[in-house]
Amino acid sequence: MFGYVEWAGEKRVNSISAGEAVICGMRVYRVVIGRENRFWAGRAARAMQRGGIRQAIFPQGFPYPEVFLKRGVRPVDPQPLHRQLAAEAVRCAMVELGLTAGSAVTAVVGDRLSGDLQRAVTELCLRNRYVLLSVPYGAEAMCRGLQREYGVSVLQRPTVEQIERSDILLLFDRREELSLHNRCVLPLYEGGQERWVLGLPEQMKVPSGCEEEQLAAALVQTGILRANQIEVKSLRSNA
C-alpha cells in the first residue's frame, strides 16, 4: 500500500490524522498534517512508519521530505513511469518544438535493449520517419523485425556526431561522451531529475495539491491505470 500525505489546509489543528482511504480508486494510508511545520511532519512520518508504509505521495513542494526519509518513507519514484511514457514524451517535445513526424530526428540511447527501450523505439518508428538507436548489442533482430512487420527502418549505431545533431535525445542511460546540447534532452535514468506535467483520464478525480507524477506512478504500479492512458502535457527538463 502507498502512503498519501496532505495538509489540513484551513482546518489547522495541533494534531495529525491517519488511516486508510481511497484516492482515485486506489487504497492508500492517508495522513493529514494539522499544521505546516517540521514537528507535525515528524509525527506524520512516524505514523506512516508504524503503518508499514515505504512509499508515499506528497503535496506539491513538500518542504520536509528528509523527515520521512529518516523513517524509511520515500516519495513514489516517477522514473519507471517516465520510461514507459518515453515515446509519448517525444510526441510532446515535438509539439513544443514545432517539429513534424517527417522532419524530426530522435536518437534513443541506452546501455542495453530493455523492454521499455524496445517499446519506445517501436512506437517512435511507427510515428516518425527518422529514429537513431545506439545500444551496444542486441538491436539487430528487433530492427529486422520492425522492417519486416511494419516496413520501417532504424539507423543503428549512429556516430556521436549524428546523435549530437538529433533534435530529441532520449537517454535511457548516461553517456558521458555526449554534450547534451540537443534541442530537447530527456534523461530517463535514475537521478535524471526530469519533471513532466501529466494528464490523467478525465474520470479520475485527482485531488488538488498533490504531486501528480507521484500519484500517476502509483496508479500505474497498482494496475489502476495503464501508461497509455496518461498524456504528457508539458516537459520541464532539468537535464
KALINKA-V570228 format. One record per residue. PHI is phi as a letter, one per 40 degrees, with the letter a starting at -180 (NA if undefined). OMEGA is omega as a letter, one per 20 degrees, with the letter a starting at -180 (999 if undefined). NEAR is the number of other C-alpha atoms within 10 Angstrom. Layout:
# KALINKA-V570228
phi->[PHI:PHI]
omega->[OMEGA:OMEGA]
near->[NEAR:NEAR]
This chain:
# KALINKA-V570228
phi->[NA:c:c:b:b:a:c:c:g:c:c:c:a:c:a:b:b:a:i:c:a:b:b:f:g:b:c:b:c:c:b:b:c:c:b:c:a:c:d:c:c:c:c:c:c:c:c:c:c:c:c:g:c:b:b:a:c:b:c:d:g:d:c:b:c:c:c:c:c:c:c:g:b:b:c:c:c:c:d:d:c:d:c:c:c:d:c:c:c:c:d:c:c:c:c:c:c:g:c:b:c:c:b:c:b:b:b:b:b:a:c:a:c:c:c:c:c:d:c:c:c:c:c:c:c:c:b:b:c:b:b:b:b:b:b:c:a:g:c:c:c:c:c:c:c:c:c:c:c:b:g:b:b:b:c:c:f:c:c:d:c:c:c:c:c:c:c:b:b:b:b:c:a:c:b:c:c:c:c:g:c:c:c:a:b:b:c:b:c:c:g:c:f:c:b:b:c:b:b:c:d:d:c:c:c:c:c:c:g:c:c:c:c:c:c:c:c:c:c:c:c:c:g:c:b:b:d:c:c:b:b:c:c:a:b:b:c:b:c]
omega->[r:r:r:a:r:r:r:r:a:a:a:r:r:a:r:r:a:r:a:r:r:r:r:r:a:r:a:r:a:r:r:a:a:r:a:r:a:a:a:r:r:r:r:r:r:r:r:r:r:r:r:a:r:r:a:r:a:r:r:r:a:a:a:a:a:r:r:r:r:r:r:a:a:r:r:a:r:a:r:r:r:a:r:a:a:a:r:r:r:r:r:r:r:r:a:a:a:a:r:a:a:a:a:r:r:r:r:a:r:r:r:a:a:r:r:r:r:a:r:a:r:a:a:a:a:a:a:a:a:r:r:a:r:r:a:a:r:a:a:a:r:a:r:r:r:r:a:a:a:a:r:a:r:r:a:r:r:r:r:a:r:r:a:a:a:r:a:a:a:a:r:r:r:r:a:a:a:a:a:r:r:a:r:r:a:r:a:r:a:a:a:r:r:r:a:r:a:r:r:r:a:a:r:r:a:r:r:r:a:r:a:r:r:r:a:r:r:r:r:r:a:r:r:r:r:a:a:r:a:r:r:a:a:r:r:a:r:a:999]
near->[16:23:29:27:23:21:20:17:12:8:8:13:11:8:13:18:13:17:14:14:14:11:17:16:12:16:15:20:22:23:25:19:26:21:19:16:11:14:13:17:26:19:18:25:27:19:20:27:17:10:15:15:21:18:21:25:25:24:18:13:10:14:13:16:17:15:19:22:14:13:17:16:22:19:19:20:17:19:21:15:21:24:24:19:21:26:23:21:23:23:20:17:22:20:14:13:13:9:14:14:17:10:12:19:21:27:27:25:24:19:15:16:18:13:10:18:24:16:16:21:23:20:14:22:23:14:16:17:17:19:22:23:21:21:19:13:10:11:17:11:9:15:21:15:14:18:14:11:9:12:11:19:18:22:12:17:16:15:11:12:9:12:24:18:16:21:20:25:24:24:23:24:17:16:12:7:7:12:10:18:14:17:13:21:21:28:25:24:17:13:10:17:16:19:17:17:14:15:15:20:11:7:7:11:11:15:13:10:12:19:18:22:22:21:26:25:22:24:19:17:14:14:11:13:19:15:20:10:10:17:17:20:17:16:18:11:14:11:15]
